[in-house]
Amino acid sequence: MPQPVSLLSLATASPPHILRQGEVAEVARQLFAGRFPQFDRMAGVFGTAGVHTRQSVMPIDWYLKPRDWPQRAAAYLKGGVELFVEAAGLALDEAGLTGAQVDIVVTVSSTGIATPSLEAQAMDRLGFRPDTARVPVFGLGCAGGATGLALAARLAAATPGAVVLLVVVELCTLAFRMDDLTKADIVATALFGDGAAACVLRSGEGGFARVESYAEHTWPDTLDIMGWRVDPQGLGVVFARSIPHFARAELRPAMVGMLGRGGLALEDVGRFVCHPGGMKVIDALEACLSLGQGALDHERQVLAAHGNMSAPTVLYVLDRVRRGGLPDRSVVTALGPGFTASTVTLRAAA
């Protein structure tokens, strides 16, 4: 029988600049109230988003001036490489490994473009071998933490003994816009932050969990729900439909189907580890999965301390859950552009 894939380590990294929600709300009012007629009606989102602080790669003053695509790209490259190196280094240290022992690097990021990609930029600093395989992945959005973990597990299973390093880096604040404001831009300003997470996986025993299964579900005719718009100023967020409403109505049957492929039912799961897209999303997840109000406590704590960092956020939640003690079986799950739900089922190490 093939050996199980083990999750040897997990680490997170946050950039140095702290955005306090009250300060962001006041700056947003100064910048937007005179140019966006609906701002006063929408300003309450800063208080209801569930976010207290966030971290960003640039200080708040940087966002007060219009920024074009080259400026945002430069900030992404510099900030992204720093977070990549920090998160990867911490995960390798926890696993007792060095960069020279990494066989495959999976890099997940959808908030900027770098060619050569982030892992190539970081190779010398982390000591990766020249023959290390690179797998950069773009476009997964908020689902990227779960989908990236599944991809890394697939690669580890297909290459027995190989050390697979997954690094997820998102710099959502670089998409804050001052030009063509939409309701989605206001929500993004109240919700999104920057961060990175990294995991080391390898077939065989060890670590704090093993990967039992993984699955995805993409709903037809849902391309408009979430994504980026692209223009000369850079990336702008798209929320064309209510994600909480969609999750409440559609996620449960999809989750039943994804778990069923692995011979499992909802009641077999000790803990759902969810991407906290926002407070309303968390409430919707608790309702549709019959978890009970308040069950997703770590999700709320991560959202409050870091905001929605897109892809790495669910791995921040997993880190908190595992430090408190993983149940026998947990399911890491996230929703993202496509519109797609992604799951990874974990069994706690004995």
Steps between C-alpha positions, in 0.01 A plus 500: 500500500622857434626691799283780637602860443590673824481869582834554671471869584299818462611861540356845440658839433354850512644825359610777739247777445188484718170639372258569785142489384400832653788678328422337166134600530593863564747512212241338272245763599743782420586349163168363382207683662514793261536285188279201576139599578419169667796510739305609809249222446779244463737632769349267758687211339815614680327426830322181399779328302636334813847641435691683774850510353667398176857494375630644174826501307482878460429772759158661490639821348598304187133440423408869514636569153383352170715200405542355155567143396884525502499644853267231628705231324823627659340497845368148438839368397686651793242424766409161358857370495558612859188322624582193291845471655373553853211253483702235314794532737279457807326195353832337407639570846201337665539196276871479582593545134697742285427654164751265342279205598193634319414309184184682386376853576135589443437875506142627517430870442231694315554860612792587276709379210871418518694335221731339605256397772545545874674168570757574230561842654554333839711201389841634602381636832343169600769280350281301262690259273526577128291190426216594735170482309297822496120506478361856506118517512293810420127575502366296792417803714362428845484125428875488443599389849284188486555427132874559533515261794320237294737552206805472725359177648441357151860577403634345821291186443617475139866543598560277803762640735511844334489807724225730373493860619173692458519878532190718475552877470229762448532879510137601475554858617682582177159488329360787712371750245447877499389544142195309375323424826236228528315348795738205477799734538354642823445150637855403401641805679319391817590134478826406330854469636834346403662179619675175418501141618716197423480124552741210452357167384657161437374144459548280805441546870573808709374851549173608659251365244467286191296578192209260462330641188427813300222621273368798310161615379452772238146628445393563140418854385674665796801668339365841599486442875862585583816599319719785378437773250818614326570852374801735468491570875534131593259248652157587635279267700178356358211386723207473261272294725446452873753237604341441845160443341648265240692302763195465722292369211750290307794381710340222704405269209837564339678415827295182538608399150868580555513308826301215349770440240725400789231290667428762766198692626470835675471331839838330449679836517625612841582856389451700183796736454351775284624798308346800680401712202317742729262496795195434283683218326591344836137521613390340172751215537385426854137495387534291183730242660290484822801585713324717755543873543849584627654166403746664261678685778852483358368631169360808675826553689711485184264738320516745791880493525597479131198570283428292192843430347349290222674164448724475811218585742369143535853383583517761778180344634645148469807613694283623787288187498799265505665691785185443702491133400362359176206262524539158344362626168483857374410652164682806369266685265487824305293671232654685209465621141354253259275495710667209677500325837818313590553251784788308654419236762762451771549231764683600814833327559483225759 
